[in-house]
């Protein structure tokens, strides 16, 4: 205010300075004028030495740069009556920048015969996107003209910086465009946000979709794109999409909630069963974002979410930290449900995180949310006597302003404690820590005794030289006897319990797999014990045998197997995510198991898809493993007929990068997956076609691989609008003769013979060693004795 009397002296000097300088000196002059405008307000208009219009002319004479828009914004706020004039002149300047004439300058980007200066283009876009000078009424035709220019020339730019800036500008102006153009703008923006290869651009588009566009984003076609973005390969993009979807659920819950319910189930399954800690952490964080943005619409799912979050508190600090954040958000929705678990389970965990400087800020914030939501006030000071002292200590020693502010907020939420009561609590503080023999039916005694005696040989370590022959004898007795009787279940108590205790190497797992294969459904009562054995022997030196056992497990007990699948998925995917990627036999074994399970993976695709994508994209992984992981996705989509369309965004971008690597071995399975997605997504896959064409032209223009012809034909039919339901897709390699899901006897027999080879039992017993093949009558004849008159004598 004290400087206002000198404004008449300042402004002539500034005007001459702006007209006589260039570059950085002009920017400093504009900065000075901006500060004077914000300080002096309407005084600028009443200056006697320089008319305000002349000052505006001097400002515009400096040319187009970042400080120009800031200064004009300050001048418009200082002199509101000049606001429209400034906006109109700035609009003309923007139009001149975004619609340039022909030029030969070397520092410009050339597009369709017109040249553009990148720096000025980006600055123009940022001006449109960020400055308040564009708030208020605007002529629709002007906005429409700018939007059309941006979409035509810049939204599909190969320069990431220009494309990102133009997307943000389109999102800012879309709300003030005409209805038809607005619809077109949002459609184009969402295509970029889902399909663009640059993740920074996809993220910028989603962040630019502000609340002013919500009433347009709730339309079904826009929501489909947003749910596709919620399955993006990058966590930060998925998180932003989830936030938008949660926000939109307040406007159109009837349409959004069914898909949102499926998203919640998917995230909970990822948290429960994923083998990768980071995937579990991300799932918990996405649940937090969903609760935060959806609020009361999550009430029906609170108990399910709470149960999953609590059951997955583990030794992993990164997962626990994300879960605590989710519980904090959940407390804001239904604190009464969390209260019973808060005192004994959650509060001690939060206290541990507060002690860690790296997690302190978030932990204190979540403590405040939990206390506020549950109403658990004052009592924490009595239950945890050192809580107040610790919080006050953080307040005095913590350097972070934000953390100190959170501590004060939490102290206010927990409430004030009577000083005398606090003194008593401190004085009295104490810390408290915390295997039946079945009665046999008379008609089965002979086979039972045979198997029992053979098992006695197997369990006797002094007879180890005869173990392999005894095992072979049991297998062949089972093979022959099961043809004469409907069930072999009555003999399994003599085989399974003793043999499970003898398993100690890979070969013994192969033999157990043979026994299960022959027993078929009769093995059901022992599945729990076998599954426990799998978990106990889950180690790198036994992976090959265990995985073979799981293959057979899934084949002969498909219905019961589903109940064990979630935990098995957790263990198998952990192999794909962790340090076994260089062990080709183990990784391919896991892929084989996924092939076998096939249709049973329908509820676990959200776990399988990122694991396989991560494996095939990693260039440090051996090429055979990368090919096999792609072939597994190929097989699951074609032979198993699993629906990957929901995860198209998570699959397609990594495949783009794989195709750019020019690995010819990866071309066929990668492009086969693309063909499957195009066929099943249909016309919505058109957004990916331009990017695919560029990749194929740049990297495979001279390739004669048959898959390229298939791809070209499919895309041609798609673009013509032809129906694709009957288009023949390429099938996976014919070497996968067993994976047909139709119980073909020939396929199963061949698989069984190969399994016997692995177990070292590939040869039938020679006649001179075993005599004729065993049968019920022959066994009876062998075991009948003149001394034994009944089956009770034998037992």
C-alpha positions in Angstrom: 0.0 0.0 0.0 2.9 2.4 0.7 4.1 2.0 -2.8 0.8 3.0 -4.5 1.8 6.7 -4.5 4.8 5.8 -6.7 2.8 3.8 -9.3 2.8 6.8 -11.6 6.5 6.6 -11.7 6.8 2.8 -11.9 4.5 2.1 -14.9 6.2 4.2 -17.5 9.5 2.6 -16.7 8.0 -0.9 -16.8 6.3 -0.1 -20.1 9.5 1.1 -21.8 11.4 -1.8 -20.3 9.0 -4.3 -21.8 9.1 -2.7 -25.2 12.9 -2.4 -25.2 14.1 -5.7 -23.8 13.8 -9.4 -24.8 14.0 -12.9 -23.3 14.7 -13.2 -19.6 14.7 -9.5 -19.0 11.1 -9.2 -20.3 10.1 -12.1 -18.0 11.5 -10.2 -15.1 9.6 -7.1 -16.1 6.4 -9.0 -16.4 7.0 -10.6 -13.0 7.4 -7.1 -11.5 4.2 -5.9 -13.1 2.3 -9.0 -11.8 3.4 -8.3 -8.3 2.4 -4.6 -8.5 -1.0 -5.6 -9.9 -1.7 -8.0 -7.1 -0.6 -5.5 -4.5 -2.1 -2.3 -6.0 -5.4 -3.6 -7.4 -7.5 -0.9 -9.2 -4.8 1.7 -8.7 -3.3 0.5 -12.0 -6.4 1.7 -13.9 -6.1 5.2 -12.4 -2.5 5.7 -13.3 -2.0 9.1 -14.8 1.3 8.6 -16.7 0.4 5.4 -18.6 -3.1 4.4 -19.8 -4.0 0.8 -18.8 -4.7 -0.1 -22.4 -1.1 1.0 -23.3 0.2 -1.2 -20.5 -1.7 -4.2 -21.8 -0.3 -3.5 -25.3 3.2 -3.5 -23.9 2.5 -6.8 -22.2 1.3 -8.5 -25.3 4.3 -7.1 -27.3 6.6 -9.3 -25.3 5.5 -12.4 -27.2 4.3 -15.8 -26.0 5.9 -17.2 -22.8 4.9 -18.6 -19.4 5.1 -15.3 -17.5 2.8 -13.6 -19.9 -0.3 -15.6 -18.8 0.5 -15.1 -15.1 0.8 -11.3 -15.5 -2.4 -11.1 -17.6 -4.2 -13.1 -15.0 -3.1 -10.7 -12.2 -4.0 -7.6 -14.4 -7.5 -9.1 -15.1 -8.1 -9.6 -11.3 -6.9 -6.1 -10.5 -9.1 -4.5 -13.1 -12.2 -6.7 -13.5 -13.8 -4.5 -16.2 -10.8 -5.3 -18.5 -11.2 -9.0 -18.0 -13.1 -9.7 -21.2 -10.8 -7.7 -23.3 -7.8 -9.5 -22.0 -9.4 -12.9 -22.6 -10.3 -12.0 -26.1 -6.8 -10.8 -27.0 -5.3 -13.9 -25.3 -7.7 -16.1 -27.3 -6.5 -14.5 -30.5 -3.0 -15.1 -29.5 -3.7 -18.8 -28.7 -5.5 -19.3 -32.0 -2.4 -17.8 -33.8 -0.2 -20.2 -31.9 -2.3 -23.3 -32.5 -3.1 -22.5 -36.1 0.2 -21.3 -37.5 1.0 -20.5 -41.2 3.5 -22.2 -43.3 7.1 -21.8 -42.0 10.6 -23.1 -42.7 12.0 -22.6 -39.2 14.2 -25.6 -38.2 13.1 -25.6 -34.6 9.5 -26.4 -35.4 7.6 -29.7 -35.6 6.1 -30.4 -39.0 2.7 -32.0 -39.3 0.6 -32.3 -42.4 2.5 -29.5 -44.2 2.1 -27.1 -41.2 4.9 -26.4 -38.8 4.6 -26.0 -35.0 6.9 -24.7 -32.4 6.8 -27.3 -29.6 7.6 -25.0 -26.7 4.9 -22.5 -27.7 2.4 -25.3 -28.3 3.0 -26.8 -24.9 2.7 -23.4 -23.2 -0.6 -22.7 -25.0 -2.0 -26.0 -23.9 -0.9 -25.4 -20.3 -2.5 -22.0 -20.4 -5.8 -23.5 -21.5 -5.6 -26.2 -18.9 -4.4 -24.4 -15.7 -5.0 -20.7 -15.5 -8.2 -19.2 -14.0 -8.3 -16.6 -16.7 -10.3 -19.2 -18.6 -13.0 -19.5 -16.0 -16.4 -17.9 -16.5 -18.5 -17.4 -19.6 -16.9 -18.3 -22.9 -18.3 -18.1 -26.4 -19.1 -21.7 -27.4 -17.9 -21.3 -31.0 -14.5 -20.1 -29.7 -14.1 -23.1 -27.4 -15.3 -25.5 -30.1 -12.8 -24.0 -32.5 -9.9 -24.4 -30.1 -11.0 -28.0 -29.2 -11.3 -29.0 -32.8 -7.9 -27.6 -33.6 -6.3 -29.4 -30.7 -8.0 -32.8 -31.4 -7.1 -32.6 -35.1 -3.5 -31.7 -34.8 -2.1 -32.4 -31.4 -4.1 -35.1 -29.4 -2.5 -37.9 -31.4 0.9 -36.3 -31.5 3.9 -38.6 -31.4 5.6 -36.2 -29.0 4.5 -37.2 -25.5 4.8 -33.8 -24.0 2.5 -32.2 -26.6 0.0 -35.0 -26.4 -0.1 -34.9 -22.6 -0.6 -31.1 -22.6 -3.3 -31.2 -25.3 -5.2 -33.9 -23.4 -5.2 -31.8 -20.3 -6.4 -28.8 -22.3 -9.2 -30.8 -23.9 -10.4 -32.0 -20.5 -10.4 -28.4 -19.2 -12.4 -27.0 -22.1 -14.8 -30.0 -22.7 -17.3 -28.8 -20.1 -17.8 -25.6 -22.0 -18.1 -27.1 -25.4 -21.2 -27.8 -27.4 -22.9 -31.1 -26.6 -21.9 -33.0 -29.7 -18.3 -31.9 -29.6 -18.1 -32.6 -25.9 -19.2 -36.2 -26.5 -16.6 -36.5 -29.2 -13.9 -35.0 -27.0 -14.6 -37.3 -24.1 -14.6 -40.3 -26.4 -11.2 -39.3 -27.8 -9.8 -38.5 -24.3 -10.9 -41.9 -22.9 -9.4 -43.7 -25.9 -6.1 -42.0 -25.2 -6.5 -42.7 -21.5 -6.9 -46.4 -22.2 -5.0 -47.2 -25.3 -2.0 -44.8 -25.5 1.3 -46.6 -25.2 2.8 -43.8 -23.0 1.7 -44.4 -19.4 2.4 -40.8 -18.5 -0.1 -39.7 -21.1 -2.7 -42.2 -19.9 -2.3 -41.0 -16.3 -2.5 -37.3 -17.3 -5.7 -37.8 -19.1 -7.4 -39.5 -16.1 -6.1 -36.9 -13.7 -7.5 -34.2 -16.0 -11.1 -35.6 -15.9 -12.4 -33.3 -13.2 -15.7 -33.3 -11.3 -17.2 -30.8 -13.8 -17.2 -33.6 -16.3 -18.8 -36.2 -14.0 -22.3 -35.7 -15.4 -21.0 -36.7 -18.8 -18.6 -39.5 -17.7 -21.5 -41.5 -16.1 -22.8 -42.4 -19.6 -22.4 -46.2 -20.2 -19.9 -46.0 -23.0 -17.6 -43.8 -21.0 -17.9 -46.0 -17.9 -16.8 -49.0 -20.0 -13.6 -47.2 -20.9 -13.0 -46.2 -17.2 -13.4 -49.8 -16.1 -10.9 -50.8 -18.7 -8.5 -48.3 -17.3 -9.1 -49.8 -13.9 -7.4 -52.9 -15.2 -4.4 -51.0 -16.6 -0.9 -52.6 -16.1 0.3 -49.7 -13.9 -1.0 -49.3 -10.3 -1.0 -45.5 -10.4 -3.3 -45.5 -13.4 -5.6 -48.2 -11.9 -5.8 -46.1 -8.7 -6.8 -43.0 -10.6 -9.5 -44.8 -12.5 -10.8 -46.4 -9.3 -11.0 -42.9 -7.7 -13.0 -41.6 -10.7 -15.3 -44.6 -10.8 -16.0 -44.3 -7.0 -16.8 -40.7 -7.5 -19.2 -41.4 -10.3 -20.9 -44.1 -8.3 -22.6 -41.3 -6.3 -24.3 -40.1 -9.5 -25.3 -43.4 -11.2 -25.1 -46.2 -8.6 -27.7 -48.4 -10.4 -25.4 -48.8 -13.4 -22.0 -48.7 -11.7 -22.5 -50.9 -8.6 -22.7 -54.3 -10.4 -19.3 -53.7 -12.0 -18.0 -52.1 -8.9 -19.0 -55.1 -6.8 -17.0 -57.3 -9.2 -14.1 -55.0 -8.8 -14.3 -55.2 -5.0 -14.3 -59.1 -5.2 -11.3 -59.0 -7.6 -9.3 -56.8 -5.3 -10.1 -58.9 -2.2 -9.0 -62.0 -4.1 -5.8 -60.3 -5.1 -5.1 -59.4 -1.5 -5.9 -62.9 -0.3 -4.3 -65.1 -2.9 -1.6 -63.2 -4.8 1.9 -64.6 -4.3 3.5 -61.1 -4.7 3.7 -58.7 -1.8 3.6 -55.7 -4.0 0.4 -57.0 -5.7 -1.2 -57.5 -2.3 -0.1 -54.0 -1.2 -1.6 -52.5 -4.4 -4.8 -54.4 -3.9 -5.2 -53.0 -0.3 -4.4 -49.5 -1.5 -7.0 -49.7 -4.3 -9.6 -50.9 -1.8 -8.7 -47.8 0.3 -9.2 -45.5 -2.7 -12.4 -47.2 -3.6 -13.8 -46.8 -0.1 -12.6 -43.2 0.1 -14.3 -42.2 -3.2 -17.5 -44.4 -2.9 -18.2 -43.7 0.8 -21.6 -44.9 1.9 -22.1 -47.1 -1.2 -19.6 -49.5 0.3 -21.7 -50.1 3.4 -23.2 -53.4 2.1 -19.6 -54.8 1.7 -18.1 -53.5 4.9 -18.1 -56.8 6.8 -16.7 -58.7 3.9 -13.9 -56.2 3.3 -13.2 -56.0 7.0 -12.9 -59.8 7.3 -10.5 -59.9 4.4 -8.4 -57.0 5.6 -8.0 -58.4 9.1 -7.3 -62.0 7.9 -4.5 -60.7 5.7 -2.5 -58.9 8.3 0.8 -60.6 8.1 4.5 -60.3 8.7 4.8 -58.0 5.6 5.1 -54.4 6.8 4.3 -53.0 3.3 1.1 -55.0 3.1 0.1 -54.2 6.7 0.6 -50.5 6.2 -1.7 -50.6 3.2 -4.3 -52.6 5.1 -4.2 -50.2 8.0 -4.9 -47.4 5.5 -7.9 -49.3 4.2 -9.2 -49.9 7.7 -8.9 -46.2 8.4 -11.1 -45.5 5.4 -13.5 -48.2 6.4 -13.8 -46.7 9.9 -15.1 -43.5 8.2 -17.9 -45.6 6.7 -18.8 -48.0 9.5 -16.7 -47.5 12.6 -19.0 -49.6 14.8 -18.1 -52.7 12.8 -14.3 -52.1 13.3 -14.6 -51.2 17.0 -14.5 -54.8 18.4 -11.2 -55.4 16.6 -9.6 -52.0 17.3 -8.4 -52.3 20.9 -6.8 -55.7 20.7 -5.6 -56.1 17.1 -5.4 -52.8 15.3 -4.2 -50.3 17.9 -1.0 -52.2 18.8 -0.2 -52.5 15.1 -0.7 -48.8 14.4 1.5 -48.0 17.4 4.3 -50.1 15.8 4.0 -48.2 12.5 4.1 -44.9 14.3 7.5 -45.8 15.7 8.8 -46.2 12.1 9.8 -42.8 10.8 9.2 -43.9 7.2 5.5 -44.8 7.9 4.9 -42.3 10.7 2.9 -39.7 8.8 0.4 -42.1 7.2 0.1 -44.1 10.5 -0.7 -41.1 12.6 -3.3 -40.0 10.0 -4.9 -43.5 9.9 -4.9 -43.5 13.8 -7.0 -40.3 13.7 -9.4 -41.9 11.2 -9.8 -45.1 13.2 -10.4 -43.2 16.5 -12.8 -40.8 14.8 -14.7 -43.5 13.1 -15.0 -45.9 16.0 -15.5 -43.2 18.8 -12.7 -44.9 20.7 -11.7 -41.8 22.6 -9.9 -41.2 26.0 -9.6 -45.0 26.5 -6.4 -45.3 24.4 -4.6 -43.2 27.1 -5.6 -45.7 29.8 -5.0 -48.8 27.7 -1.6 -47.6 26.4 -0.1 -45.4 29.1 2.8 -44.2 26.9 0.7 -43.1 24.0 0.4 -39.5 25.1 4.1 -39.2 25.9 5.0 -40.7 22.5 2.7 -38.3 20.6 4.0 -35.3 22.5 7.6 -36.5 21.9 6.9 -36.7 18.1 5.3 -33.2 18.2 8.5 -31.8 19.7 11.0 -33.7 17.7 9.4 -34.3 14.3 10.8 -32.0 11.5 7.9 -32.6 9.1 5.3 -29.9 9.3 2.6 -32.2 7.9 3.3 -34.9 10.5 3.3 -32.4 13.4 -0.1 -31.1 12.1 -1.4 -34.7 12.0 -0.2 -35.3 15.6 -2.1 -32.2 16.8 -5.2 -33.3 15.0 -5.0 -36.8 16.5 -4.6 -35.4 20.0 -7.7 -33.4 19.4 -9.6 -36.4 18.2 -8.6 -38.7 21.1 -9.6 -36.0 23.5 -8.2 -34.4 26.7 -7.4 -36.5 29.7 -7.6 -35.3 33.3 -4.1 -34.5 34.5 -4.5 -36.4 37.8 -5.9 -39.4 36.0 -3.0 -39.3 33.6 -0.6 -39.2 36.5 -2.2 -42.3 38.1 -2.0 -44.2 34.8 1.7 -43.4 34.5 2.3 -44.6 38.1 0.5 -47.9 37.6 1.5 -48.6 34.1 2.2 -52.2 33.2 2.9 -53.8 29.9 1.2 -57.1 29.1 2.5 -59.3 26.2 1.2 -61.9 24.8 -3.5 -90.1 13.6 -8.1 -96.3 12.8 -8.1 -99.4 11.1 -11.3 -100.1 9.2 -13.2 -103.3 9.5 -12.9 -105.2 6.2 -15.8 -106.8 4.3 -15.2 -110.5 3.8 -15.3 -110.3 0.0 -12.4 -107.8 -0.2 -10.0 -109.5 2.3 -7.7 -111.0 -0.3 -6.9 -107.8 -2.2 -6.6 -106.0 1.1 -4.1 -108.4 2.5 -2.1 -108.3 -0.7 -1.8 -104.5 -0.6 -1.2 -104.5 3.2 1.8 -106.9 2.8 3.2 -104.9 -0.1 2.9 -101.7 2.0 4.7 -103.4 4.8 7.6 -103.9 2.5 7.5 -100.3 1.4 7.5 -99.0 5.0 10.3 -101.3 6.1 13.6 -99.4 5.5 15.6 -102.7 5.7 13.8 -103.8 2.5 14.6 -100.7 0.5 15.9 -102.8 -2.4 12.4 -104.1 -3.0 10.6 -100.8 -2.6 10.3 -100.0 -6.3 9.0 -103.4 -7.2 6.5 -103.3 -4.3 5.2 -99.9 -5.5 5.0 -101.2 -9.0 3.0 -104.2 -7.8 0.5 -102.0 -6.0 0.1 -99.8 -9.0 -0.6 -102.7 -11.3 -3.0 -104.4 -8.8 -4.9 -101.1 -8.6 -5.0 -100.9 -12.4 -6.4 -104.4 -12.8 -8.7 -104.4 -9.8 -10.4 -101.1 -10.5 -11.7 -102.6 -13.8 -13.7 -105.3 -11.9 -15.1 -103.0 -9.1 -16.8 -99.7 -9.1 -14.7 -98.2 -6.3 -11.2 -98.8 -4.9 -11.9 -96.5 -1.9 -12.0 -99.4 0.6 -8.3 -100.2 -0.1 -6.9 -96.7 0.0 -6.7 -96.7 3.9 -4.1 -99.4 3.5 -2.1 -97.4 0.9 -2.4 -93.6 1.4 -1.7 -93.0 5.1 1.5 -95.1 5.2 2.8 -93.9 1.9 2.3 -90.2 2.7 4.6 -90.6 5.6 7.3 -92.1 3.3 7.4 -89.3 0.7 10.7 -87.6 0.7 11.8 -87.0 -2.9 10.6 -86.0 -6.4 10.1 -89.7 -7.5 7.9 -90.4 -4.6 5.6 -87.5 -5.7 5.4 -89.1 -9.2 4.3 -92.4 -7.6 1.7 -90.7 -5.5 0.4 -89.0 -8.6 0.1 -92.4 -10.3 -1.9 -93.7 -7.3 -4.2 -90.7 -7.4 -4.6 -91.0 -11.2 -5.7 -94.7 -10.8 -7.9 -94.0 -7.8 -9.9 -91.2 -9.5 -12.7 -89.9 -7.3 -11.9 -92.5 -4.5 -9.1 -90.2 -3.5 -11.5 -87.5 -2.3 -11.3 -88.3 1.4 -7.5 -87.8 1.4 -7.4 -84.6 -0.6 -6.9 -82.5 2.5 -4.0 -84.6 3.7 -2.4 -84.5 0.2 -2.9 -80.8 0.0 -1.2 -80.4 3.4 1.7 -82.6 2.1 2.0 -80.2 -1.0 2.3 -77.2 1.3 4.8 -78.9 3.6 7.0 -79.9 0.6 6.8 -76.6 -1.3 10.5 -76.0 -1.8 12.6 -75.5 -4.9 14.2 -79.0 -4.8 10.7 -80.7 -4.9 8.8 -78.3 -7.1 8.9 -80.5 -10.2 7.3 -83.4 -8.4 4.8 -81.3 -6.5 3.7 -79.6 -9.6 3.1 -82.9 -11.3 1.0 -84.0 -8.3 -1.1 -80.8 -8.7 -1.6 -81.6 -12.3 -3.1 -85.0 -11.5 -4.9 -83.5 -8.5 -6.7 -81.1 -10.8 -7.5 -83.8 -13.4 -9.1 -86.5 -11.2 -10.7 -84.4 -8.5 -11.8 -81.4 -10.5 -14.8 -80.5 -8.4 -13.2 -80.9 -5.0 -10.0 -79.3 -6.3 -11.7 -75.9 -6.7 -11.9 -75.5 -2.9 -8.1 -75.8 -2.7 -7.3 -73.7 -5.7 -7.1 -70.3 -4.0 -4.2 -71.3 -1.7 -2.5 -73.2 -4.6 -2.7 -70.1 -6.8 -1.0 -68.1 -4.1 1.9 -70.6 -4.0 2.2 -71.1 -7.7 2.1 -67.4 -8.6 4.7 -66.7 -6.0 7.0 -68.9 -8.1 6.3 -66.8 -11.2 6.9 -63.5 -9.3 9.9 -64.4 -7.3 13.4 -65.8 -7.8 12.7 -69.0 -9.8 12.4 -67.4 -13.2 15.7 -68.8 -14.3 14.6 -72.4 -13.5 13.0 -73.3 -16.7 11.6 -76.7 -15.6 9.8 -75.2 -12.6 8.3 -72.2 -14.4 7.2 -74.4 -17.3 5.7 -76.8 -14.8 3.6 -74.0 -13.3 2.4 -73.0 -16.8 1.5 -76.7 -17.4 -0.6 -76.7 -14.2 -2.4 -73.5 -15.3 -3.1 -75.2 -18.6 -4.5 -78.3 -16.8 -6.7 -76.2 -14.5 -8.0 -74.3 -17.5 -11.7 -73.4 -17.0 -11.2 -73.6 -13.2 -9.2 -70.4 -13.4 -12.3 -68.3 -14.2 -12.4 -66.7 -10.8 -8.7 -66.2 -10.6 -7.9 -64.5 -13.9 -7.2 -61.2 -12.1 -4.3 -63.0 -10.4 -3.0 -65.1 -13.3 -3.1 -62.3 -15.9 -0.6 -59.9 -14.3 1.7 -62.8 -13.3 2.0 -64.2 -16.8 2.2 -60.7 -18.4 5.1 -59.8 -16.0 6.9 -63.0 -16.9 6.6 -62.7 -20.7 7.6 -59.0 -20.7 10.7 -59.4 -18.6 13.7 -59.3 -21.0 16.0 -60.9 -18.3 13.8 -64.1 -18.4 15.0 -66.9 -20.7 13.2 -66.8 -24.1 11.7 -70.3 -23.7 10.0 -69.2 -20.5 8.7 -66.0 -22.1 7.3 -68.0 -25.0 5.7 -70.5 -22.7 4.0 -67.9 -20.6 2.5 -66.3 -23.7 1.4 -69.7 -25.0 -0.3 -70.3 -21.6 -2.4 -67.1 -22.1 -3.0 -68.2 -25.7 -4.2 -71.6 -24.6 -6.4 -70.4 -21.7 -8.1 -67.9 -24.1 -8.7 -70.4 -26.9 -8.9 -74.0 -25.6 -10.1 -73.2 -22.1 -12.4 -70.4 -23.4 -11.6 -68.0 -20.5 -12.7 -64.4 -21.0 -9.7 -62.0 -20.9 -11.6 -59.1 -22.3 -11.9 -57.4 -18.9 -8.1 -57.3 -18.7 -7.4 -56.2 -22.2 -5.8 -52.9 -21.1 -3.5 -54.9 -18.7 -2.5 -57.3 -21.5 -2.3 -55.1 -24.6 0.3 -52.5 -23.6 2.9 -55.2 -22.5 2.3 -57.0 -25.8 2.9 -53.7 -27.6 6.3 -53.6 -25.9 7.0 -57.3 -26.6 6.3 -56.8 -30.3 8.7 -53.8 -30.4 11.5 -56.1 -29.2 11.6 -57.9 -32.6 11.9 -61.4 -30.9 10.6 -63.6 -33.7 9.9 -66.5 -31.2 7.5 -64.2 -29.4 5.7 -63.0 -32.4 3.2 -65.8 -33.0 1.9 -66.3 -29.4 1.8 -62.5 -28.8 0.0 -61.7 -32.0 -2.3 -64.7 -31.5 -3.4 -63.2 -28.1 -4.0 -59.9 -29.9 -6.2 -61.6 -32.5 -8.2 -63.2 -29.7 -8.7 -59.9 -28.0 -9.7 -58.2 -31.2 -12.3 -60.9 -32.0 -13.9 -60.9 -28.6 -13.7 -57.1 -27.9 -15.1 -56.3 -31.3 -15.5 -52.8 -32.5 -14.1 -51.4 -29.2 -10.7 -52.8 -30.1 -10.5 -50.2 -33.0 -8.7 -47.8 -30.6 -5.7 -50.2 -30.5 -5.4 -50.8 -34.3 -3.4 -47.6 -35.3 -0.8 -48.4 -32.7 -0.6 -52.0 -33.8 -0.3 -51.0 -37.4 2.7 -48.7 -36.6 4.4 -51.5 -34.6 3.9 -54.1 -37.3 5.0 -51.8 -40.1 8.2 -50.7 -38.2 9.2 -54.2 -37.0 7.7 -56.9 -39.1 7.2 -55.4 -42.6 9.2 -58.2 -44.2 8.1 -61.1 -42.0 6.2 -63.9 -43.7 4.9 -65.5 -40.4 1.4 -67.0 -41.0 0.1 -65.3 -37.9 0.6 -61.9 -39.6 -1.7 -62.9 -42.4 -4.3 -64.0 -39.9 -4.0 -60.7 -38.1 -4.3 -58.6 -41.3 -7.5 -60.6 -42.3 -9.1 -60.2 -38.9 -8.4 -56.4 -38.8 -9.7 -56.0 -42.3 -13.0 -57.7 -41.4 -13.2 -55.6 -38.2 -12.8 -52.3 -40.0 -15.3 -53.3 -42.7 -17.9 -54.0 -40.0 -18.1 -57.8 -40.7 -19.2 -60.2 -38.0 -16.3 -61.9 -36.3 -18.0 -64.7 -34.3 -17.1 -67.4 -36.8 -13.6 -66.1 -37.7 -11.1 -69.1 -37.2 -8.5 -68.1 -34.6 -5.0 -69.8 -34.7 -4.8 -72.7 -32.2 -1.9 -73.3 -29.7 0.9 -75.7 -30.5 -0.3 -79.3 -31.2 2.2 -80.7 -28.7 -0.3 -80.0 -26.0 -2.2 -83.2 -26.7 -3.5 -83.7 -23.2 -5.1 -80.4 -22.6 -8.5 -80.9 -24.2 -10.8 -80.8 -21.2 -12.9 -83.6 -22.7 -11.5 -86.6 -20.8 -10.5 -88.2 -24.1 -9.4 -91.8 -23.2 -6.5 -91.8 -25.6 -5.1 -88.5 -24.3 -5.5 -89.6 -20.7 -3.8 -93.0 -21.4 -0.8 -91.3 -23.1 -0.5 -88.9 -20.2 -0.6 -91.9 -17.7 2.1 -93.7 -19.6 4.3 -90.7 -19.5 3.7 -90.3 -15.8 4.8 -93.9 -15.3 8.0 -93.1 -17.2 8.7 -90.2 -14.8 8.2 -92.6 -11.8 10.5 -95.2 -13.3 7.7 -97.7 -13.9 7.5 -97.6 -17.6 7.8 -101.4 -18.1 5.1 -103.9 -17.4 6.2 -106.6 -14.9 7.7 -109.5 -16.9 5.7 -112.7 -16.7 8.6 -114.7 -15.1 8.8 -112.2 -12.3 5.1 -111.6 -11.5 3.2 -114.4 -13.2 -0.1 -113.5 -14.9 -1.6 -110.1 -14.4 -3.3 -109.9 -11.0 -7.1 -110.2 -10.7 -9.5 -110.7 -7.8 -9.9 -114.5 -8.5 -6.2 -115.0 -8.8 -5.4 -113.1 -5.6 -8.0 -115.2 -3.8 -6.4 -118.4 -5.0 -3.0 -117.2 -3.9 -4.1 -116.3 -0.4 -6.5 -119.2 0.3 -5.0 -121.7 2.8 -6.3 -124.9 4.3 -5.6 -123.5 7.7 -7.6 -120.3 7.2 -11.3 -120.9 6.9 -12.6 -117.3 6.9 -11.6 -113.7 6.3 -11.6 -113.2 10.0 -8.8 -115.6 10.3 -6.8 -113.6 7.9 -7.5 -110.2 9.6 
